[in-house]
Amino acid sequence: MDDSVTGRWDARVDGLLSRELEDVLGWAATTIGVVLLAIVGMVPVIVAVLMGIVGIAVGAVVLIAAHSRQGRGAGHGVIAIIFSAVGVLTALVLSMTAFLTMSITSGAGEADSGTAVGPIPTLGPSAVGEVVRLVPQSAAASTTAPPVSDGGGVVSFEAMKALDGDASTAWRTVGDGVGETITVAFGRPVRLAGIGVIAGYASTDNASWVDRFGQNGRVASARFTLDDGRATDVTFLDSPQLQTFELTGDTTALQMTILSSTPGSSPYTAVPEVEFYGWQG
């Protein structure tokens, strides 16, 4: 490129991007990349990808401008592009991993590591009696999100909404739900055979037709503790379908504690359905 062309390009860059603006954009691009790496596992994939695209684009502009006139922003541009690209790749890998894998594990703290894991027994006659769906007498949650209006009326989210057999209702809590609990009491001794959970709000808003599953946070893993302290940790697939696992033991109550969650676009986490299977005491 001859001197006249280079001179015209430098003049054009100087006209569009002052050195002060170059510095500001350089710091902004670097900040985007750093923040993206820090929160990539805590925000929806689409948010991470969009942040990465913006970071890469701004970093590229700063890098081109700095290179054209030997400015000070080249380092910022390179760092922003690298960090943003790594953030995007990390978000995509985490998303694919969550979609393709589901593991169910038993054993943590006082957990019964000898419990077999697999499909729940078929409802009906068994060697020890009739396997039925067990209906708790009551339920209590550590926290409950406030009611909202969805155009069809006021929707509430108390704990019993997770036990009513209706996937369009849910227990919902504010935030990511980690550490929050829902405790059910059967009011009688029961022998558990297994549990079924819908780990995300499998419904559609009646007014806006927004998919509530993606809108709300979903339970990624939870601990189920019997009244004698035995616990089973379970990891769920990010799916609106009912997921079942084997959990055996005699109890009169059970507590579900959220260990981790997949964020949605709203600051809530919802559990629409928890089912219990076993034998009446």
HELIX and SHEET records of a PDB file:
HELIX    1   1 ASP A    3  LEU A   16  1                                  14    
HELIX    2   2 ARG A   19  ILE A   39  1                                  21    
HELIX    3   3 VAL A   45  ARG A   69  1                                  25    
HELIX    4   4 ALA A   74  LEU A  100  1                                  27    
HELIX    5   5 ALA A  159  ALA A  162  5                                   4    
HELIX    6   6 ARG A  212  GLN A  215  1                                   4    
SHEET    1   A 5 GLY A 124  SER A 126  0                                        
SHEET    2   A 5 GLY A 129  LEU A 134 -1                                        
SHEET    3   A 5 GLU A 273  GLN A 280 -1                                        
SHEET    4   A 5 THR A 181  ILE A 198 -1                                        
SHEET    5   A 5 SER A 138  ALA A 141 -1                                        
SHEET    1   B 7 GLY A 124  SER A 126  0                                        
SHEET    2   B 7 GLY A 129  LEU A 134 -1                                        
SHEET    3   B 7 GLU A 273  GLN A 280 -1                                        
SHEET    4   B 7 THR A 181  ILE A 198 -1                                        
SHEET    5   B 7 GLN A 243  THR A 262 -1                                        
SHEET    6   B 7 ARG A 218  LEU A 226 -1                                        
SHEET    7   B 7 ALA A 231  THR A 235 -1                                        
SHEET    1   C 2 VAL A 148  SER A 149  0                                        
SHEET    2   C 2 VAL A 154  VAL A 155 -1                                        
SHEET    1   D 2 TRP A 171  VAL A 174  0                                        
SHEET    2   D 2 TYR A 268  VAL A 271 -1                                        
END                                                                             
